[in-house]
């Protein structure tokens, strides 16, 4: 345990944003792409973390905004992304924003049949470009990367069922619309380099079979960030290049990283507020919550450290169960084994690498969205204030 010498000025619970780390990740991925693909785009996955200050960072460092709903689309516009720097994916497009995006030069990837019907409402005096998402069944394409048996997908159009061919035919029948891109996003549990090679091999065979003349290939996301013993950005990009046929290496390659850009850019700080003993266990209550750091409730361990008021601690003779602020019994973060240093009120726990999906999936349950601080050297400034009842009531009618 380290003595408390940082984060002491902030009000817990809180997220801490390290801008330098986010920029390092963007530049690292961009450098890898530039080494092999003259045409490339990083489309930051807004759903992964939509904090406005973060969106400003990724915009200023050359990323496009990859959005998957009309709400995210409007947020990207409000943050100053021009239409030509928006990638519009997902089934939750509105007709109005769908047509506006295409007419304005955004990259729009067709997800479902209704969007193909909407194309008929585009003006007939100009040619417009769209992409289409292909369905990827991980169990069929790369079984060793499956998260479960029959790891299929509900997104995109299936080659095997004939839906992809049918959808492409419908688009090609429209004289004012050109199919200019393919979208093959699928995130494997393993995040392995081999997975992306296999998806590329699978999809490029379809591209060549259909004789598609494309401008871009959107490979999606799901990559590791900068981490020891994990694949690097360069290893992913090398795999893209060496798997692609020479004639397809000229395409603009698009990636949609979320986790790889922001996971390592955020910490979360909570404070111990109470300690109890019963049933031969020590129960440590904090002012944070698992809802904020593990919204999928699937982690068994965390990148964490402990900050204490002093280094003289007794050794716990029981298991310590560290829990969150909510009234849910299962809001338990982790256990410390017998023999660990005993935690006490006032200690702080820092969770590292918690920037991906945590803030966008955190619920308004008992405790509103927490403070978010920007860290610059040893100074911290608020970039999002803790929500209160005012924000909850703002748009309500009662």
Phi, psi and omega in degrees: 000137177264150176290144180298114178218006175212163182063006185289341183270356185260155178269122181269157355285156182200151169265147178239123180260125175257100185299321181299322181292320178297314180296321178301318180293316178301310183296325179295316179291319181296319179298319179296315179297316182298334184291338185229337184237105180303326177252117179204156180221135167260115176257103182295130181285100185299326182298335183292322176194111187257021177305125183305318179299322178295318179298326176296319180298309185293327177294315182293340180254025166090002180280149166277167175258119176264115186241153185230020175198164180291335175293314178295323177301312180293325177296316179300317177298317181296332179275003174094008175288123175290159183303323182289355176246027176242135173250119188251109181240181171085165182276348186264047171272147169267156180299318182299311182288328177300309181290321179298317182296315180296313181296331182272358176094013175289159171275115183240120180257120182295131182249330186212175187294324183295329179293326176295322176295321180297331180303333181294344180267004175289149177303146185270356185267010182211154179264134181239149180249142176221165171246177179219142180268132178261139179286135180235116175266109184299321181298329180275324186272321183209077187306326183291347180258004183290146177272341181198162175301142183055059181279072183272186181221147177265003185253151176080180182254135186275130173292314186296324182280345184094353181296323181297314179299317180296316181295316179297319177301317180298319180292317183291343177283347180272117187293338183257012181230136178240134174281113188242356182206162176235143180237121186235033183298130168201130185258114179278151178299326184281335187056029186285152177295320181301325180302313182294325176298318182290321177296317178299316179299316180298311185287321182293331174297324178290316179303314182289322178298318181278350181066037183285134176256103189247160174258328184217158172229115179267108184277353179080205185231212179095021185266154169290151169272198180284107181215142177300141175066013176246159179302141178271167175303319182296323179295320176297311184295320176302318180295319176305308187297312186285340177275327180293141172293150183308321183290343180261352179288347180278347180294154170287121181266124181248134172239153183235063181288142171236290178307317183296336181268319192246343186306311184280356183271359183229140167246164176227131184244131174229161181238142175287127181247346181194152177224131178232160175230128171191163180054034178061032176221159173252123182255117182256118180259134179242171176265008174260191180204148176297334177303330183275332186247346181212065187296338176274352179052050180233001181275143175250350179208162183222156168279106189217161173215163183243134175244125186236165181284339177204167182263358180269102184232145173283161178267131182287131179266009179220166172295138174255122179258113183267121188235169183263186187277343190284171179270012178272130180300327184274008175280065180241127188271309182195169176243145171253131185289161173307137182100354177282160174298138184281128177279154177213165182305137181100341175293154178238146178241129181250124176257127180260160176059049182240034183270349187261119175070345184296311185285328181279339180256358180292128184274162173271064184246110178070313182238131181286174181306134184280171175301149170233126181250146171264127178262124172229107187058240181255017181248147183231133178230144181289132172242352167208122178282148176305132177292158177223188178299338180297315179291327179291327183269346190307312183254019182261151175247124185208000000 
